[in-house]
Amino acid sequence: MFFISLSAILMTAFADAPAPPVVGGQLAVEGSWPDAASIYFGNLAGDWQEPSVNCTGTLIGPNAVLTAAHCAGGITAVRVGAVDFSSGGGELISVQEELVYPKWFKTYDVALLILESESSITPRVIAQDCIVDESLVDGAKTVVAGWGANDPLGNRYDSLLREGSMDIIDHDCSETERGCMVEVQAEQGELAAAGEADACFGDSGGPLYLETPTGYYLTGVTSRGFDNSHGTPCGTGTIFIRPDALIGWIEGNLGYALERPVCDDTTDTGATDTGSEETGVVDTGSTGTGLDTGETDTGSVDEEPGGCGCSVSSRANSSWSLVLAMLGFVGLRRRR
């Protein structure tokens, strides 16, 4: 999920470490974040290419997972409801379509995955309306989760979900020296967080959960590290995409409205402390898989990618694709 140098790209692309957890965090308890999704690439049948888990996502609708745009391209399935993606637990659901936000490399690093079938897991409610107004402020407490690397150098992986505490230090990403996108600042489309833990390679697209009096809401999609960080690639902080800025785009592609927080003092929002039980059941209003907006391109053709973020991968094809895609961008923006 970080903008890194060419040498780091090459090392990451061709390493043999298994794909994917969170730097400075701890192992997640079974059932704590059932909506967190491990993102699969490759053939699930295994007859020509072994699948690998290279990114993270969040279930936001019965048939919808939100992840990073720079992860898109060759995603074949997601697994939800399991902390260990190698255990065979939870629900493994094939991906029908990848929808990438237009010109994501200079706007919103977000992709919407349409699933072939609906999950029985309760989707995570996106922080918006009163939750944003009252709780999304500098100093707010959050939890980051993912299957990414769990050391500051981004070299150590396993198959277990990790979580860690982060504080929001720039709720509208107004400090451009960190690498915030000027193009989306007026829409408050990003935020920056840092703290005891940090996201790393493989956590890309994963959730940043906002802690509120009524539970945890999805307030960020893991995108990239800070531009002004020094030394190790992971551990200094992360820029997240704010999904509340993209509700119209998401719902337009899904063809149904997402569950919203209930904004009064007497009604439970349905979001529990960890989201393992009730987080607001989404009323799909439709069993369809979404509307075609004409933006189904992964953004990999004739576009400069905005960042890496996928963990080390065993996929030969994706390794070469990662290197080739990043070559044109690495001179423009890199980790220091």
C-alpha positions as CSV (number, residue, x, y, z in Angstrom):
1,M,0.0,0.0,0.0
2,F,3.0,2.3,0.1
3,F,4.8,4.3,-2.6
4,I,8.2,2.7,-2.5
5,S,11.5,2.8,-4.4
6,L,12.2,0.6,-7.4
7,S,14.5,-1.7,-5.4
8,A,11.8,-2.3,-2.8
9,I,9.3,-3.0,-5.6
10,L,11.6,-5.6,-7.1
11,M,12.3,-7.2,-3.7
12,T,8.6,-7.3,-2.9
13,A,7.5,-8.7,-6.3
14,F,9.9,-11.6,-6.4
15,A,10.1,-12.6,-2.7
16,D,9.0,-16.1,-1.9
17,A,7.3,-15.3,1.5
18,P,3.7,-16.4,1.7
19,A,1.1,-13.6,1.4
20,P,0.1,-12.0,4.3
21,P,-0.6,-9.0,9.3
22,V,-0.3,-5.1,11.0
23,V,3.0,-3.7,12.4
24,G,2.9,-3.2,16.2
25,G,-0.5,-4.8,16.5
26,Q,-1.7,-8.1,17.8
27,L,-3.6,-11.2,16.6
28,A,-7.3,-10.6,16.1
29,V,-9.7,-12.7,18.1
30,E,-11.9,-15.1,16.1
31,G,-15.2,-13.3,15.3
32,S,-13.9,-9.8,16.2
33,W,-13.9,-8.4,12.6
34,P,-15.9,-10.8,10.5
35,D,-16.4,-8.2,7.8
36,A,-12.7,-8.0,7.2
37,A,-12.0,-9.7,3.9
38,S,-8.8,-11.4,2.6
39,I,-8.4,-10.8,-1.1
40,Y,-7.5,-13.7,-3.4
41,F,-5.7,-13.6,-6.7
42,G,-5.2,-16.6,-9.0
43,N,-7.2,-19.7,-9.8
44,L,-9.0,-21.2,-6.8
45,A,-9.1,-24.6,-8.5
46,G,-5.3,-24.5,-8.5
47,D,-4.9,-26.2,-11.9
48,W,-2.8,-23.5,-13.5
49,Q,-2.0,-20.9,-10.9
50,E,-2.1,-21.3,-7.1
51,P,-4.2,-18.6,-5.4
52,S,-2.5,-16.0,-3.1
53,V,-3.8,-13.5,-0.7
54,N,-2.3,-10.1,-1.5
55,C,-4.6,-7.4,-0.1
56,T,-7.4,-6.8,2.4
57,G,-10.9,-5.5,2.1
58,T,-14.2,-4.8,4.0
59,L,-17.6,-6.3,3.4
60,I,-19.9,-3.2,3.1
61,G,-23.0,-4.9,1.5
62,P,-24.2,-8.5,1.2
63,N,-22.5,-8.8,-2.2
64,A,-20.0,-6.0,-2.0
65,V,-16.4,-5.6,-0.7
66,L,-14.5,-2.3,-0.7
67,T,-10.7,-2.5,-1.2
68,A,-7.9,-0.4,-2.8
69,A,-7.8,0.4,-6.5
70,H,-4.2,-0.4,-6.7
71,C,-5.1,-4.0,-5.6
72,A,-7.5,-4.4,-8.5
73,G,-6.7,-6.6,-11.5
74,G,-7.0,-10.3,-11.3
75,I,-8.9,-10.5,-8.0
76,T,-10.8,-13.8,-8.1
77,A,-12.4,-14.2,-4.6
78,V,-12.7,-12.9,-1.0
79,R,-12.9,-14.7,2.3
80,V,-14.9,-13.2,5.2
81,G,-15.6,-14.5,8.6
82,A,-12.2,-16.0,9.3
83,V,-9.1,-14.7,11.0
84,D,-6.9,-17.4,9.4
85,F,-7.3,-17.4,5.6
86,S,-5.4,-20.7,5.4
87,S,-7.8,-22.6,7.7
88,G,-10.6,-22.9,5.2
89,G,-13.0,-21.2,7.6
90,G,-15.5,-18.5,7.0
91,E,-17.0,-17.9,3.6
92,L,-15.0,-18.0,0.3
93,I,-17.0,-16.1,-2.4
94,S,-15.9,-15.6,-6.0
95,V,-15.7,-12.1,-7.4
96,Q,-17.9,-11.3,-10.4
97,E,-16.7,-7.9,-11.2
98,E,-14.0,-5.3,-10.1
99,L,-15.1,-1.7,-10.4
100,V,-12.3,0.8,-10.0
101,Y,-12.8,4.5,-9.2
102,P,-12.1,6.6,-12.3
103,K,-8.6,8.1,-12.4
104,W,-8.0,6.6,-9.0
105,F,-4.2,7.2,-9.1
106,K,-4.9,10.9,-8.6
107,T,-8.2,10.8,-6.8
108,Y,-9.6,7.9,-4.8
109,D,-7.6,4.7,-4.4
110,V,-10.7,2.6,-4.1
111,A,-12.2,-0.4,-5.9
112,L,-15.6,-2.0,-5.4
113,L,-15.8,-5.8,-5.7
114,I,-19.1,-7.3,-6.8
115,L,-19.5,-10.8,-5.4
116,E,-21.1,-13.7,-7.3
117,S,-23.3,-14.5,-4.3
118,E,-24.3,-12.8,-1.1
119,S,-22.5,-13.3,2.2
120,S,-24.3,-14.3,5.4
121,I,-21.9,-12.1,7.3
122,T,-23.3,-8.7,8.5
123,P,-21.8,-5.9,6.4
124,R,-19.9,-3.1,8.2
125,V,-21.7,0.2,8.3
126,I,-19.7,3.1,6.8
127,A,-19.2,6.1,9.1
128,Q,-21.2,9.0,7.8
129,D,-23.8,11.6,8.8
130,C,-23.8,12.1,12.6
131,I,-21.0,9.7,13.2
132,V,-18.7,11.8,11.0
133,D,-20.0,15.0,12.5
134,E,-19.5,13.9,16.1
135,S,-16.7,11.4,16.1
136,L,-14.4,11.8,13.1
137,V,-12.0,14.4,14.6
138,D,-8.3,14.6,15.1
139,G,-7.4,12.5,18.1
140,A,-10.2,10.0,17.5
141,K,-9.4,6.3,18.3
142,T,-9.4,3.8,15.6
143,V,-8.5,0.2,14.9
144,V,-6.7,-0.9,11.7
145,A,-6.9,-4.6,10.6
146,G,-5.4,-6.6,7.8
147,W,-3.4,-9.6,6.6
148,G,-0.3,-7.5,5.7
149,A,3.3,-7.7,6.8
150,N,3.9,-7.5,10.6
151,D,7.4,-6.0,10.7
152,P,8.6,-2.5,9.9
153,L,10.5,-3.6,6.9
154,G,7.5,-5.4,5.4
155,N,9.2,-8.8,5.1
156,R,7.4,-11.0,7.7
157,Y,4.1,-12.6,6.8
158,D,1.6,-15.2,8.0
159,S,-2.0,-16.1,7.4
160,L,-3.5,-14.5,10.5
161,L,-5.6,-11.4,10.8
162,R,-4.0,-8.7,13.0
163,E,-5.4,-5.5,14.5
164,G,-3.8,-2.5,16.0
165,S,-4.6,0.9,17.6
166,M,-4.2,4.1,15.6
167,D,-5.1,7.8,16.3
168,I,-6.5,10.0,13.6
169,I,-4.0,12.9,13.3
170,D,-5.5,14.6,10.2
171,H,-9.2,13.8,9.7
172,D,-9.4,15.6,6.3
173,C,-5.8,15.0,5.2
174,S,-5.0,18.7,4.8
175,E,-1.3,18.3,5.5
176,T,-0.1,17.9,1.9
177,E,3.5,17.1,2.9
178,R,2.3,13.7,4.0
179,G,1.2,12.9,0.5
180,C,-2.5,13.8,0.7
181,M,-4.2,14.1,-2.7
182,V,-4.9,17.8,-3.3
183,E,-7.6,16.8,-5.8
184,V,-9.9,15.4,-3.1
185,Q,-9.2,17.7,-0.2
186,A,-12.2,19.8,-0.9
187,E,-14.4,16.7,-0.6
188,Q,-12.6,15.6,2.6
189,G,-11.8,12.3,0.8
190,E,-8.8,11.1,2.8
191,L,-7.5,11.0,6.4
192,A,-4.2,10.3,8.0
193,A,-3.6,8.1,11.1
194,A,-0.7,7.0,13.2
195,G,-0.1,5.5,16.6
196,E,0.9,2.3,18.3
197,A,0.4,0.2,15.2
198,D,0.5,0.9,11.5
199,A,-0.6,-0.8,8.2
200,C,2.0,-2.3,5.9
201,F,2.3,-4.2,2.6
202,G,-0.7,-6.5,2.3
203,D,-3.0,-4.4,4.4
204,S,-3.9,-2.3,1.4
205,G,-7.7,-1.9,0.9
206,G,-8.3,-3.0,4.5
207,P,-10.5,-1.4,7.1
208,L,-9.8,1.5,9.5
209,Y,-12.6,1.2,12.1
210,L,-13.7,4.4,14.0
211,E,-14.4,3.9,17.7
212,T,-17.6,5.6,18.8
213,P,-20.0,5.3,21.7
214,T,-22.3,3.2,19.6
215,G,-19.7,0.9,18.1
216,Y,-17.2,0.7,15.3
217,Y,-17.8,2.1,11.8
218,L,-15.7,1.9,8.7
219,T,-14.0,5.2,8.3
220,G,-11.0,4.4,6.2
221,V,-9.7,2.2,3.3
222,T,-6.0,1.6,3.7
223,S,-4.1,3.3,0.8
224,R,-0.5,4.2,1.3
225,G,2.3,5.4,3.7
226,F,3.3,9.0,4.3
227,D,5.5,10.7,1.7
228,N,7.5,12.5,4.4
229,S,8.3,9.3,6.4
230,H,12.0,8.3,6.7
231,G,13.7,5.0,7.3
232,T,11.5,1.9,7.4
233,P,8.5,1.7,5.0
234,C,6.0,0.8,7.7
235,G,5.4,2.2,11.2
236,T,5.2,5.9,10.7
237,G,1.6,6.3,9.7
238,T,-0.9,5.7,6.8
239,I,-3.2,7.6,4.5
240,F,-6.7,6.2,4.3
241,I,-9.4,6.9,1.8
242,R,-12.6,8.0,3.5
243,P,-15.6,5.9,2.1
244,D,-18.1,8.5,3.3
245,A,-17.0,10.7,0.4
246,L,-17.9,7.9,-2.0
247,I,-21.4,6.8,-1.0
248,G,-23.0,8.0,-4.2
249,W,-20.5,6.2,-6.4
250,I,-20.7,3.0,-4.3
251,E,-24.5,2.9,-4.2
252,G,-24.8,3.8,-7.9
253,N,-22.7,0.8,-8.8
254,L,-24.5,-1.5,-6.4
255,G,-28.0,-0.4,-7.3
256,Y,-29.2,-0.3,-3.7
257,A,-28.7,1.9,-0.7
258,L,-26.2,1.0,2.1
259,E,-27.3,0.9,5.7
260,R,-26.6,4.3,7.3
261,P,-26.0,5.1,11.0
262,V,-29.1,5.9,13.0
263,C,-28.6,9.4,14.2
264,D,-30.6,9.9,17.3
265,D,-30.1,9.4,21.0
266,T,-32.7,6.7,21.5
267,T,-32.1,4.2,18.7
268,D,-29.2,1.7,18.7
269,T,-27.2,2.0,15.5
270,G,-26.7,-1.7,15.3
271,A,-22.9,-1.4,15.5
272,T,-21.5,-3.3,18.5
273,D,-18.1,-2.8,20.0
274,T,-16.3,-5.1,17.6
275,G,-19.0,-5.7,14.9
276,S,-19.0,-9.5,15.5
277,E,-22.7,-9.6,15.9
278,E,-24.8,-6.6,14.7
279,T,-23.5,-3.8,12.6
280,G,-26.6,-2.8,10.8
281,V,-28.1,-5.3,8.4
282,V,-28.1,-4.0,4.9
283,D,-31.4,-3.8,3.1
284,T,-30.3,-4.6,-0.4
285,G,-33.7,-3.9,-2.1
286,S,-32.3,-6.0,-4.9
287,T,-30.6,-9.3,-5.5
288,G,-28.7,-7.9,-8.5
289,T,-25.0,-7.6,-8.6
290,G,-24.9,-3.9,-9.5
291,L,-25.1,-1.4,-12.3
292,D,-22.6,-1.1,-15.1
293,T,-21.1,2.5,-15.0
294,G,-18.7,1.9,-17.8
295,E,-15.8,2.2,-15.3
296,T,-14.9,-1.5,-15.0
297,D,-11.3,-0.9,-16.1
298,T,-8.8,-1.8,-13.4
299,G,-6.9,1.3,-14.2
300,S,-3.8,-0.6,-15.2
301,V,-3.8,0.4,-18.9
302,D,-2.2,3.7,-19.9
303,E,-2.4,4.9,-16.3
304,E,0.3,5.5,-13.8
305,P,-0.5,3.6,-10.6
306,G,-0.6,5.4,-7.3
307,G,1.0,2.9,-5.1
308,C,2.0,-0.6,-4.3
309,G,0.5,-2.0,-1.1
310,C,-0.1,-5.5,-2.2
311,S,1.9,-7.9,-0.1
312,V,4.6,-10.2,-1.5
313,S,3.1,-12.6,-3.9
314,S,3.8,-16.1,-5.2
315,R,2.1,-15.2,-8.5
316,A,4.6,-14.9,-11.3
317,N,2.3,-13.0,-13.6
318,S,1.3,-10.5,-10.9
319,S,4.9,-10.0,-9.9
320,W,5.8,-8.9,-13.4
321,S,2.7,-6.8,-13.6
322,L,3.5,-5.1,-10.4
323,V,7.0,-4.2,-11.5
324,L,6.0,-3.0,-14.9
325,A,3.1,-1.0,-13.6
326,M,5.2,0.8,-11.0
327,L,8.2,1.6,-13.2
328,G,6.4,4.6,-14.7
329,F,5.5,6.0,-11.3
330,V,8.4,5.3,-9.1
331,G,10.3,8.4,-10.2
332,L,7.4,10.6,-9.4
333,R,6.6,9.6,-5.9
334,R,8.5,7.2,-3.7
335,R,9.1,6.4,-0.1
336,R,12.2,8.1,1.3
